Amino acid sequence: MSKKDTDKTLHIYTRVSSTSQEKKGVSLQNQREKGIEVSKRLGMKYVVWNEGSKSSYSDDLLNRPTMMDMMDGIRRDEVKNIYVTDFDRLSRKGTSWYIIHRDFEKYGVMVYVGEGNKYDIGDNYDKLMLKIVSGVTQFDNEQRTKRFQDNKIRKFCDGYYVHGTTPFGFDKKKVGKGKKLVENKVNGKIVRKMFSMFSKGKTIKEIQEYLLQEKIRSPRGNIVWGQQQIINITRNEHYIGKTIFTDKRDGRVYSGKCKRLVDDRTWFEVQQRWVDYKEIMKQKSRQKHDYLLTSLLYCGVCGYLCRGVKNKRTYRNIYYCGSKEEKWRSPHYDKCDRVKSKSVNIDRLDDLVWTTYLETLKDSHILREQVKKSILDDGKQTEFGIKKQIKEKQIEKKEEEKRLHSLQRKRMEIMEWWVNDKITEKERVELEQSVEKNIFEVNGNIEGIDLHTKRLYESNRWIDWYKIYTDDVKKWEKIKDIQKKKDVLRHYISRVTMEYDEVERVHNIEIYLRLPLFNDKYVVVGTEGKKRLYEIQDGTRNKELRMDLTKVGRKKKV
């Protein structure tokens, strides 16, 4: 852009503070139209910088990428005239406003406000007026925010629901001057079913499988529920009619009430089971050996979960039906057929299931289509789309790094409490375990963001969706760690069963998937010009395999 064009171009900056204002309001359109009207009156061309819904209450400009791009334009002498309807469109906080004001003054930017009132930062009088007007605007916004927060607390105390996210199982209903939580008839039943299943001994994984089989979508509309989502629901006090609101200004907590979905007895049983559930997890952590299939492998005769044992001295390396041990401890277990539930060699079965699983993923047309759509839809293959995603990932990483820093600080505080005898040794260990778990999760999120960002930078590889898909499968083939293999298997495998056929002298192995991926098909149904029209046909969810009996043990001496 030439210097003449730069001086004769008005850059219109528009922004609203919330998503609802962006989607439902007309503020962005009004700001744009006012800016265009002022540009015509001044005889200038115009460029619109639309930030969309981004709050300026934070001092961090990183959450406003459009403002950052415009500031880069100022530093390159490409932006000389800026228009905003109000000063608070630029910033409401001191630090970010100082940075913006500093660059305006340094690069000689003219600011037009409202009906076109001009402020020349280079002029001392205009500079003074700009500081006065912006100071008054910031004060007014702070007072407005205070009144809004006080009104929010008052409404909450009157029984209204003032939080943004509606808990699963509820709907917001307009009542009087606000909204209250009422039961969603369909989702409310699902919530009660989840509580009932967990209270009766079902695992989080089994609840997850039930929701998938019933095609019940998560609160975010996903087919597969995250296990943490289910955990959060079973521990959310909204379902027993309790709500809280925390005033961020002083940390004061207010208590309220809402519609109850779960009775006290079920709630108590679920919370009590959480204590037992943690003990089960602790037992698993004390295992001497890792087994690939122990959480997925079931006896095909009695349906009991199989166990693994490894002992070099006795040459034992087998999976076996767990009921064989439990029946001596409790009379509730029926005797399993000792012949049909014959044990199987761990290494051979692991290799068979793992190889079959990876080959299925590699050949699955359903999964290929899912990857293709997720990468190529919504115009993400364009250069602009890639750059936008990189910025979003950079912002997301900043947030995770802040969270990591906060957790590390908490870890130091826990140690300080223990040194000063404010907490016991037992409390210190429990708190540190909780913090370490969160730190591990955040580090995992940061690694995932880095991997995604790396793919975005490699634009050619990013657009080649099929190469991405096959690269992922190839990475899985190289995995040696048992726990990592388990995580991969749990994506799609729901269970594996084994049963021995005494006549044929083979083990019948059956693998069950959550999706119909076995032998799914790519079928061409027609053409449209040079483009082929196709559809993906479902395969089956289960596959039967046969494994010959091979004795693996102590070699006989000759």
Secondary structure, 3 states (H helix, E strand, C coil): CCHHHHHCEEEEEEEECCHHHHHHCCHHHHHHHHHHHHHHHHCCEEEEEEEEECCCCCCCHHHCHHHHHHHHHHHCCCCCEEEECCHHHCCCCHHHHHHHHHHHHHCCCEEEECCCEEEECCCHHHHHHHHHHHHHHHHHHHHHHHHHHHHHHHHHHCCCCCCCCCCCCEEEEEECCEEEEEECHHHHHHHHHHHHHHHCCCCHHHHHHHHHHCCCCCCCCCCCCCHHHHHHHHCCHHHHCEEEEECCCCCCEEEEECCCCCCHHHHHHHHHHHHHHHHHHHHHHCCCCCCCCCCCEEECCCCCEEEEEEECCCCEEEEEECHHHHHHHCCCCCCCCCCCCCCEEHHHHHHHHHHHHHHHHHHCHHHHHHHHHHHHHHHCCCHHHHHHHHHHHHHHHHHHHHHHHHHHHHHHHHHHHHHCCCCCHHHHHHHHHHHHHHHHHHHHHHHHHHHHHHHHHCHHHHHCHHHHHHHHHHHHHCCCCHHHHHHHHCCCEEEEEEEEECCCCEEEEEEEECCCCECCEEEEEEEECCEEEEEEECCECEEEEEEECCCCCCCCCC
